[in-house]
Amino acid sequence: MAKTEEKKHIITPEMWPEARMETVQGQDGRPYLVQNNIMFTGVRHSRGEFSPFFIDIRDKCRIFGHRCPECRHIIVPPYQQRCVGECNFVPLVKEYVKDIGVLVATPVITVFPPALFKDAVPFGEGDVYLETVDGELTDTALPVCVRTTTGAIRPGIYKRGTPVKIVFCNQREGSARDIFVIPQSELTPEQIAKSPLFEHELRWASVAEIKEEENPAMRQVFEECFELFCRLRDMVSQSRRAKKDLANWHRIVHIKTKVGTFELSFYNGTFAPARKPGGKEPQLIIVIPDPRQLSLWLKDSMKRQNEQLESPALTDLVLEGVIILDRPEIETVIRLDRIPRSLRRDGVV
């Protein structure tokens, strides 16, 4: 009996809102009903003249552009069929390009995405000038996702002019997400020379492999962070809003520093700190080399409304590269960042 192919949904079931009606109190003191709902428009559209471009990526793992036989300009992706201007609309000619190039500018890193990309944040997008068979660069740039083999994307890995290599995903469907780029500095000479290079051929390094060191002063701050997380857990139990911030979130998270690691288990609208990680595999590892930064955030989270804050939000620390995630999964960090505001609104602090 043939195996039934599992259906994939454009919007994953995790993003479907829970059917719920609740009563909330308005600013005027009166009760109001609030209901979850959903609105979407399903469409089916053609790739049109871009179809051959994406079919080649899917089936041949090759990228082509269109070159003008008169002015010799080459455009990637091939968004024109004829050359305008002085070339008098001469038909463009198909020409394959190499899968190496350089970034046009520092890529944009997205943390708060639309629903389609919520399972892959943070993610980066940039534009790449690809190399032609003559060793020159294309005249237009290819928009592409940027990734790294060293955990989640973060500032400092890419900048203008960074040499990159196109990598083809193992499973391809004929879309822009079938490819991404990796810095050539993270690849071996053999990988750079190989064409095509596939996702499974990369060595995904673990950012969790940081060397622990003996530092009594920093170790004391580390222990303080654990105690502060225990206090924060107790405060969450007293806050309706904070429990809602963590609702339907089940994760085992390791907080790793240079002087030690502890565990946070998220479940049923709360979390449980553990001094020593258990035997279960974590779904996320948050690397904070210096625990003092985490200590500042924890102390800030327990301050009252008008008290001076000393630490940026954890989400900002991820964007700045101070906190490193071992995978593109920032939802846990965003949920933690919501807690301090909820505690203040509920009068817990």
KEKE-634304 format. One record per residue: x, y, z of N, C-alpha, C in turn. Coordinates in steps of 0.1 Angstrom, whole numbers. Example, Ala and Ser with C-alpha at 12.3 -4.5 7.8 and 13.67 -1.06 7.14 Angstrom:
<pts>
PT     n_x     n_y     n_z    ca_x    ca_y    ca_z     c_x     c_y     c_z
PT     132     -57      78     123     -45      78     132     -33      78
PT     128     -22      71     137     -11      71     129       0      79
</pts>
This chain:
<pts>
PT     n_x     n_y     n_z    ca_x    ca_y    ca_z     c_x     c_y     c_z
PT       8     -12       0       0       0       0       9      12       0
PT       6      22      -9      14      34     -10      13      42       2
PT      24      48       6      24      57      18      17      70      14
PT       8      75      22       1      87      20      10      99      24
PT      12     108      14      21     120      17      14     129      27
PT      22     133      36      17     142      47      15     156      41
PT       3     162      44       0     175      38       8     186      46
PT      12     196      39      19     207      45       9     219      44
PT       9     227      54       0     239      55       8     252      53
PT       3     261      46      10     274      44      11     281      58
PT       0     281      66       1     286      80       0     273      88
PT      11     271      96      12     259     104       2     258     115
PT      -3     246     119     -13     245     130      -9     253     142
PT       4     254     145       8     261     157       4     276     157
PT       2     281     145      -2     295     144     -17     297     144
PT     -25     287     144     -39     288     144     -44     293     158
PT     -52     304     158     -56     309     172     -65     299     179
PT     -64     299     192     -73     290     200     -87     296     200
PT     -97     288     198    -111     292     199    -114     296     213
PT    -116     309     215    -118     314     229    -126     327     230
PT    -134     328     240    -141     340     243    -139     343     258
PT    -135     355     261    -132     359     275    -138     373     278
PT    -139     375     291    -144     388     295    -132     396     301
PT    -131     408     296    -120     416     301    -126     429     307
PT    -118     436     315    -123     449     321    -117     460     313
PT    -125     469     308    -120     480     300    -115     491     310
PT    -109     502     304    -104     513     311    -115     521     318
PT    -128     519     313    -139     526     320    -145     518     331
PT    -138     506     334    -143     498     345    -154     488     341
PT    -159     488     329    -170     480     325    -165     467     318
PT    -172     456     319    -168     443     313    -171     443     298
PT    -161     437     290    -163     436     276    -159     422     272
PT    -165     417     261    -162     404     256    -151     405     245
PT    -141     396     246    -131     396     236    -130     382     230
PT    -130     381     217    -131     368     210    -119     367     200
PT    -113     355     200    -103     352     190    -109     349     177
PT    -103     353     166    -109     351     153     -97     350     143
PT    -100     347     131     -90     346     121     -95     351     107
PT     -86     357      99     -90     362      86     -79     360      76
PT     -81     353      66     -71     351      56     -77     350      42
PT     -69     352      32     -73     350      18     -64     340      11
PT     -70     329       6     -62     319      -1     -61     323     -16
PT     -49     322     -21     -47     325     -35     -38     315     -41
PT     -39     313     -54     -30     305     -62     -25     313     -74
PT     -12     314     -75      -7     323     -85       5     316     -93
PT       7     321    -105      18     315    -113      31     323    -111
PT      42     315    -112      55     322    -112      58     329    -125
PT      50     326    -135      52     333    -148      65     331    -154
PT      71     342    -159      84     341    -166      96     338    -157
PT      93     338    -144     104     333    -134     104     318    -133
PT      94     311    -138      93     297    -136     106     289    -141
PT     112     292    -153     124     285    -156     135     287    -146
PT     136     299    -141     147     303    -131     145     294    -119
PT     133     293    -113     131     285    -101     132     270    -104
PT     127     266    -116     128     251    -120     143     247    -121
PT     151     255    -126     165     252    -127     172     251    -113
PT     168     260    -104     172     259     -90     168     246     -84
PT     155     242     -86     149     230     -80     155     217     -86
PT     156     217     -99     159     204    -105     174     203    -109
PT     181     214    -113     195     213    -117     204     219    -107
PT     199     226     -97     208     233     -87     218     242     -94
PT     212     250    -104     220     260    -111     213     273    -112
PT     220     284    -113     214     297    -113     218     304    -126
PT     208     310    -133     211     317    -145     206     331    -145
PT     212     339    -154     207     353    -155     205     355    -170
PT     202     367    -174     200     372    -187     210     382    -191
PT     218     380    -202     228     389    -206     224     396    -220
PT     227     408    -220     224     416    -233     236     414    -242
PT     234     409    -255     245     407    -264     251     420    -269
PT     245     431    -267     250     444    -271     258     451    -260
PT     252     454    -249     260     461    -238     266     452    -229
PT     264     439    -229     270     429    -221     266     429    -207
PT     256     437    -203     250     437    -189     244     423    -187
PT     246     418    -175     239     405    -171     231     408    -158
PT     219     403    -158     210     405    -147     206     392    -140
PT     207     392    -127     203     380    -119     196     386    -107
PT     183     381    -105     175     372    -112     171     378    -126
PT     167     369    -135     164     374    -149     150     380    -150
PT     149     392    -145     135     399    -144     132     406    -157
PT     140     406    -167     137     412    -180     140     403    -191
PT     132     404    -202     134     395    -214     141     403    -225
PT     141     417    -224     148     425    -234     155     436    -227
PT     166     441    -234     174     452    -228     168     465    -233
PT     165     474    -223     159     487    -227     170     497    -229
PT     166     509    -234     176     520    -236     182     520    -249
PT     195     522    -250     202     523    -263     203     510    -270
PT     201     499    -263     202     486    -270     189     483    -278
PT     179     492    -277     167     491    -286     159     478    -284
PT     158     474    -271     150     462    -268     155     449    -274
PT     168     447    -275     173     435    -281     170     424    -271
PT     166     412    -276     163     400    -267     176     396    -259
PT     174     394    -246     185     389    -237     187     374    -239
PT     200     370    -236     204     356    -238     206     350    -224
PT     201     338    -223     203     330    -210     218     327    -208
PT     223     329    -196     237     325    -192     237     321    -178
PT     244     310    -175     245     305    -162     257     312    -155
PT     255     314    -142     265     321    -134     270     311    -123
PT     281     315    -116     287     307    -106     278     308     -93
PT     281     299     -83     274     300     -70     282     306     -59
PT     291     315     -63     299     323     -54     297     338     -57
PT     299     346     -47     298     361     -49     301     368     -37
PT     296     381     -37     299     390     -25     286     397     -22
PT     284     401      -9     273     408      -4     273     422      -9
PT     262     428     -13     261     442     -16     262     451      -4
PT     256     447       7     255     455      19     253     445      31
PT     254     451      43     251     443      55     236     439      54
PT     234     426      56     220     421      55     211     426      66
PT     198     425      64     188     429      74     185     416      82
PT     184     417      95     181     406     104     167     409     109
PT     158     399     107     144     401     112     141     393     124
PT     135     399     134     132     393     147     117     391     148
PT     109     400     143      94     400     145      89     397     131
PT      87     385     127      83     381     113      68     380     111
PT      64     379      98      50     374      95      49     359      99
PT      37     354      99      34     341     103      42     330      95
PT      44     333      82      51     323      74      65     320      78
PT      71     329      85      85     328      89      87     327     104
PT      76     325     111      77     325     126      85     314     132
PT      86     303     124      94     291     129     109     292     126
PT     113     303     120     127     305     116     133     318     119
PT     130     323     131     136     337     135     146     335     146
PT     156     343     146     159     354     137     164     349     124
PT     161     356     113     166     352     100     171     365      93
PT     181     363      84     187     374      76     184     373      62
PT     183     385      55     181     386      41     191     396      35
PT     197     393      24     207     402      18     206     401       3
PT     215     408      -4     216     408     -18     230     405     -22
PT     232     396     -32     245     391     -36     248     393     -50
PT     259     399     -53     265     399     -67     271     386     -69
PT     266     378     -79     272     365     -82     283     367     -92
PT     292     357     -92     304     357    -102     299     351    -115
PT     303     357    -126     300     351    -139     311     341    -143
PT     309     335    -154     319     325    -159     332     332    -163
PT     332     345    -166     343     353    -169     351     358    -157
PT     345     355    -145     352     360    -132     347     374    -128
PT     338     380    -136     333     393    -132     320     391    -123
PT     315     403    -119     303     402    -110     291     406    -119
PT     279     401    -115     267     404    -122     263     419    -120
PT     256     425    -129     252     439    -128     241     441    -118
PT     233     431    -115     222     432    -105     225     421     -94
PT     218     423     -83     221     414     -72     209     405     -69
PT     212     393     -65     202     382     -62     198     383     -47
PT     185     386     -44     180     386     -30     180     371     -25
PT     186     369     -13     188     356      -8     188     356       7
PT     184     345      13     185     344      28     200     342      32
PT     204     347      43     218     346      48     217     338      60
PT     226     328      62     227     319      73     241     318      78
PT     243     311      89     257     309      94     257     295     100
PT     268     288     100     270     275     105     272     275     120
PT     273     287     126     276     289     140     264     294     148
PT     253     287     147     241     291     155     232     300     147
PT     224     308     155     214     317     149     222     329     143
PT     216     335     132     222     347     126     222     358     136
PT     233     366     135     235     377     144     244     387     138
PT     244     400     143     253     410     137     268     406     138
PT     276     411     129     290     409     129     295     398     120
PT     286     389     115     290     378     107     291     383      92
PT     282     391      88     282     396      74     284     411      74
PT     290     416      64     290     430      61     292     432      46
PT     292     445      42     294     447      27     307     441      22
PT     305     434      11     317     428       5     321     414      10
PT     313     408      19     316     395      25     315     385      14
PT     326     377      11     325     366       1     316     355       6
PT     307     351      -2     297     341       2     296     329      -8
PT     289     319      -4     287     307     -13     272     303     -12
PT     266     301     -24     253     296     -24     252     282     -20
PT     243     279     -11     240     265      -7     226     261     -10
PT     224     249     -16     211     244     -20     205     235      -9
PT     193     238      -6     186     230       5     184     216       0
PT     183     206       9     182     192       6     168     190      -1
PT     158     196       5     144     195      -1     141     208      -8
PT     138     208     -21     136     220     -29     122     219     -35
PT     115     230     -36     102     230     -42     100     240     -54
PT     111     248     -56     110     258     -67     106     272     -61
PT     113     276     -51     110     289     -45     124     296     -40
PT     123     308     -36     135     315     -32     141     309     -19
PT     133     302     -12     138     295       0     146     282      -2
PT     147     279     -15     155     267     -18     170     269     -17
PT     174     281     -16     188     284     -15     191     294      -4
PT     203     294       1     207     304      11     223     306       9
PT     228     316      16     243     318      15     249     316      28
PT     262     312      28     270     310      39     283     317      37
PT     289     324      47     302     330      45     313     320      40
PT     321     324      30     331     315      26     341     312      37
PT     342     321      47     352     319      58     348     308      67
PT     335     303      66     331     292      74     332     279      66
PT     337     279      54     338     267      45     352     263      43
PT     354     251      39     367     246      35     369     250      20
PT     382     250      15     384     253       1     377     243      -8
PT     376     230      -3     369     220     -11     354     223     -12
PT     348     228      -1     334     231      -2     331     243     -11
PT     340     253     -10     339     265     -19     340     261     -33
PT     348     252     -37     350     248     -51     339     239     -56
PT     332     231     -46     322     222     -50     310     229     -55
PT     304     224     -66     292     230     -72     283     219     -78
PT     271     218     -73     265     225     -62     269     220     -48
PT     268     229     -38     270     225     -24     257     224     -18
PT     255     212     -11     242     210      -5     242     212      10
PT     230     214      16     228     218      30     234     207      39
PT     232     194      35     237     183      44     252     182      44
PT     259     189      35     273     188      34     280     198      43
PT     273     207      49     278     217      58     281     211      72
PT     291     216      79     293     212      93     287     223     102
PT     276     220     108     270     229     117     276     229     130
PT     284     239     133     291     240     146     281     244     157
PT     285     240     169     277     242     181     282     254     189
PT     274     265     190     279     276     197     279     273     212
PT     273     262     216     273     258     230     286     253     235
PT     295     251     226     309     246     230     318     257     234
PT     314     264     245     323     275     250     331     269     262
PT     343     273     263     352     267     274     348     274     287
PT     345     266     297     342     271     310     355     274     317
PT     355     284     326     367     289     333     364     291     347
PT     375     291     355     374     293     370     374     308     372
PT     364     314     377     363     328     381     353     329     392
PT     358     330     405     350     330     417     340     342     416
PT     344     354     412     335     365     412     324     363     402
PT     327     358     390     317     356     380     308     344     384
PT     314     334     391     306     323     395     295     328     406
PT     299     337     414     289     343     423     278     349     416
PT     281     357     406     270     363     398     261     352     391
PT     267     342     386     260     331     380     250     325     390
PT     255     322     403     246     317     413     234     327     416
PT     238     340     416     228     350     418     217     350     407
PT     221     348     395     212     347     384     202     335     386
PT     207     324     391     198     313     393     188     316     404
PT     192     323     415     183     327     426     173     337     421
PT     177     346     412     168     356     407     158     350     398
PT     161     340     390     152     332     382     141     325     391
PT     146     320     402     136     314     412     126     324     417
PT     131     336     420     122     347     425     113     351     414
PT     118     352     401     110     356     390      99     346     388
PT     102     333     389      92     322     388      80     324     398
PT      84     327     410      74     330     421      65     342     418
PT      71     352     412      63     364     408      54     361     396
PT      58     353     387      50     349     376      37     342     381
PT      39     334     391      27     326     396      17     336     402
PT      20     348     405      11     358     411       5     367     400
PT       9     366     388       5     375     377      -2     368     366
PT     -15     372     364     -23     367     354     -17     369     340
PT     -12     381     338      -7     385     325       6     377     322
PT      15     376     332      28     369     330      25     354     327
PT      15     348     334      12     334     331       7     333     317
PT       0     343     312      -5     343     298       6     344     288
PT      16     352     292      28     353     284      35     340     281
PT      34     331     290      41     318     289      31     307     286
PT      19     310     284       9     300     281      12     292     268
PT       9     279     268      11     270     257      25     270     252
PT      35     272     260      49     272     257      56     261     265
PT      61     251     258      67     240     264      81     239     258
PT      91     242     266     105     242     261     114     238     273
PT     125     231     269     136     229     278     148     237     273
PT     152     247     281     162     257     277     174     256     286
PT     186     256     280     198     257     288     204     271     287
PT     207     277     299     213     290     299     228     287     302
PT     236     290     292     251     286     293     259     299     294
PT     269     299     304     278     309     305     292     303     306
PT     302     312     308     316     307     309     319     301     322
PT     310     302     332     313     296     345     302     286     349
PT     293     282     340     284     272     344     271     273     335
PT     263     262     337     250     261     329     239     257     339
PT     227     263     337     215     258     344     204     257     334
PT     193     251     339     182     248     330     169     255     334
PT     161     259     324     148     264     326     138     255     318
PT     128     250     325     118     242     318     105     250     318
PT     100     253     306      88     260     305      76     251     303
PT      65     253     311      54     244     310      42     251     317
PT      30     249     312      17     253     318      18     268     323
PT      23     277     316      23     291     320      33     295     330
PT      43     287     332      53     290     342      67     284     337
PT      77     284     346      89     278     343      96     273     356
PT     104     263     355     111     257     366     126     258     364
PT     134     265     372     148     265     371     154     253     378
PT     165     248     372     172     236     378     187     240     377
PT     194     237     389     208     241     389     217     233     379
PT     213     220     377     220     211     368     210     207     357
PT     214     208     345     205     203     334     202     188     336
PT     190     185     332     186     171     333     190     163     321
PT     185     151     319     190     142     309     183     145     295
PT     172     153     295     165     156     282     173     166     274
PT     172     164     261     178     172     251     171     186     251
PT     179     197     252     173     210     252     168     214     238
PT     156     221     238     152     226     225     158     239     221
PT     165     246     231     172     258     228     183     260     238
PT     195     265     234     206     268     242     208     283     241
PT     207     291     252     210     305     252     224     307     258
PT     233     312     250     247     314     254     249     329     258
PT     252     331     271     255     344     276     269     343     283
PT     280     346     276     293     344     281     295     350     295
PT     290     363     296     291     370     309     278     371     316
PT     277     363     327     264     363     335     260     376     341
PT     269     386     341     265     399     347     255     406     339
PT     255     404     326     245     410     317     231     404     320
PT     230     391     322     218     385     326     213     389     340
PT     222     391     349     219     396     362     212     409     362
PT     217     418     353     211     432     352     197     431     347
PT     195     422     337     181     421     332     172     415     342
PT     176     405     350     168     400     360     164     410     371
PT     174     418     375     171     428     385     162     439     380
PT     164     442     367     154     452     361     140     447     360
PT     139     434     358     125     428     356     117     429     369
PT     124     431     380     117     431     393     116     446     398
PT     119     456     390     118     470     395     104     475     392
PT     101     485     400      88     491     398      87     500     386
PT      75     505     383      72     513     371      82     524     368
PT      85     532     378      93     545     375     108     543     379
PT     112     531     382     126     529     386     135     529     373
PT     148     533     375     157     534     364     161     520     360
PT     160     517     347     165     504     342     179     504     337
PT     187     494     338     201     493     335     204     484     323
PT     195     475     320     198     465     310     188     467     298
PT     193     465     285     184     464     274     176     452     275
PT     166     451     266     157     439     266     166     427     261
PT     162     415     264     170     403     260     170     402     245
PT     158     406     238     157     406     224     168     415     218
PT     170     427     223     180     436     218     194     430     220
PT     196     423     231     209     417     233     212     406     223
PT     202     399     218     203     389     207     207     397     195
PT     200     408     192     203     415     179     217     421     180
PT     222     425     191     235     431     193     246     420     193
PT     242     407     194     252     397     194     258     394     208
PT     252     400     218     257     398     232     252     384     236
PT     240     381     233     234     368     235     234     360     222
PT     238     347     223     239     339     211     229     327     212
PT     221     325     203     212     313     203     218     302     194
PT     216     290     198     222     279     191     214     275     178
PT     202     281     177     193     278     165     184     290     163
PT     178     292     152     169     303     149     155     301     156
PT     155     304     169     143     302     177     143     312     188
PT     137     324     185     138     335     195     125     337     203
PT     115     329     200     102     330     207     104     329     222
PT     112     321     227     114     320     242     119     333     247
PT     129     339     240     135     352     245     124     363     245
PT     116     363     234     105     373     233      95     372     245
PT      92     359     248      82     357     259      88     361     272
PT     101     358     275     107     363     287     107     378     288
PT     109     385     277     109     400     277      96     406     280
PT      85     398     278      71     403     281      68     403     296
PT      75     394     304      72     392     318      73     405     326
PT      84     412     326      86     424     335      74     434     333
PT      70     437     321      58     446     319      46     440     325
PT      44     427     324      32     421     329      32     421     344
PT      43     419     350      44     420     365      41     434     370
PT      45     444     363      42     458     367      27     461     365
PT      22     457     354       7     459     352      -2     453     362
PT       2     441     366      -6     434     376      -2     438     391
PT       7     447     392      10     452     406      18     442     414
PT      25     432     408      33     422     415      45     428     421
PT      51     438     413      63     445     418      60     459     420
</pts>
